[in-house]
Amino acid sequence: MARSGAQGRGNQEQYNRLLQAFNADNKSKRDSVNYLVSKGYSREQAQNAVHVYFKGGQATASFRLSREHRDELLDDFDAKHKSNKECVDYLINYGCTYRQATSAAYKYRLEKGLIGNQTV
């Protein structure tokens, strides 16, 4: 929960600008998180923003990824036999944002029965 006086929810483009100005590529993730916290963001916001920043990829979507397109891409990638991380990385390399890629990989894996309701 954000502390009193904390910034409202930022967006990744805003975080990226701040982190680039801070020269975060040459700093530790901890220093980058502390920098955003010093700018008034909650620790959770800062940690999420730094994670996405260092993960790379664009901050805003340049296209909408439909369910059909998502399924076609991931089927062609043989995603049923790949890890979630491999699927996310593949989609980011295709041009998806980190958020698009994680959401698409999760939904695909859930709909294909690769996660959830599995017995051990």
N, C-alpha and C positions, 0 to 999 in steps of 0.2 A: 504494500500500500504506500502511496506517495506521501512523503512527509509534508508538513505544513510549509507553504511557500514554494513547493516544487513546481517545475514547469508542467504544463499540461502535456498530453500525449503528443510527442513529436512524430515526424515522419522520417523514413530512412534517408531521404534526400537531405533533410536538415541535419541529421546525425552525420551523414557522410561529409557534408561541408565542414562541420565543426571538427571532425576527426582528421580531415585532410589539412585544415589550417593548423591543427595540433601536431601534424607530421606523424600521425599514429602508425604509419607503416614502419617507422624506425623506433617505435616505443613498444613496451610490453602491453599485453591486453589489460593487465591490472592497472597500469598507468592510464590507459585510454578510458577505462571504466571510471577511475577516480576523476579524470578530467571532466567527463560528462556530468558526474555527480556534482562537481564543483560549479558547473554551469546551471545547476538547479534541477536536474533530472533525478528521478528515483534510481536507486541502485539496480532494481530489476529492469527498468527501461534502459539504463546504460549498458548493462550486461547483454541484453538482447540486441541492442544497436551495435555494440562492438562485435558480437558474434556474427551478425549478418555482414558487417563491414569487412571483417577479415575473411569471411567465406567467399566474398567476391560476388561478381555478377552485377547486373544493373539494378538500380533501385526502383524503377517504375516499369511496369509492363509495356512493351511496345506492341503487343497483340493479345487477343483473348484466346485462351486455349480451351476449345470446346471439348466436351466429353469424348466425342468421336475422334477428334484429332489427338487427344491425349492417349486414348486406347490404341490408336493406330501407331503412334510413336513408340509407346511402351511395348506393344506386341512385336513390332519390328525389332526392338532392342532385346527381345526375349526376356522381358522383365520378370516373368514368373520364376525364372531361375537366377535372378540377380538380387543382391541385397538392396534394402531401401536406400542406403547411401549411394550405391552405384546408379540407381534410378534417378535420384535427385541430381547427382553430378551430370548425368547424361542430359537431363532436361535443361540444366543451367547452361551446358555447352551448346545446346540447341538454341538458346536465347531467352529462356524463361528467367524470370526473377527468382530469387531464392524462395520467396513466399509462394509463388506459383508452383515451383518445382516440388516443394515439400507437400503442398496441398494436393497436387495432382498425383504424386507417388502414393500418398496415403490413401486417397480415394480409390485409385486403381487397385491397390493391394487389398483394400477392404472389400471392394466389389467383386474381386476375383477369389475371395475367400482365403487370401494368403495371410491375413491377420484377423484376430478376433474369433471367438467361438471355436478355438482350436483346443483339442484335448491333448494332454501330455501322456 
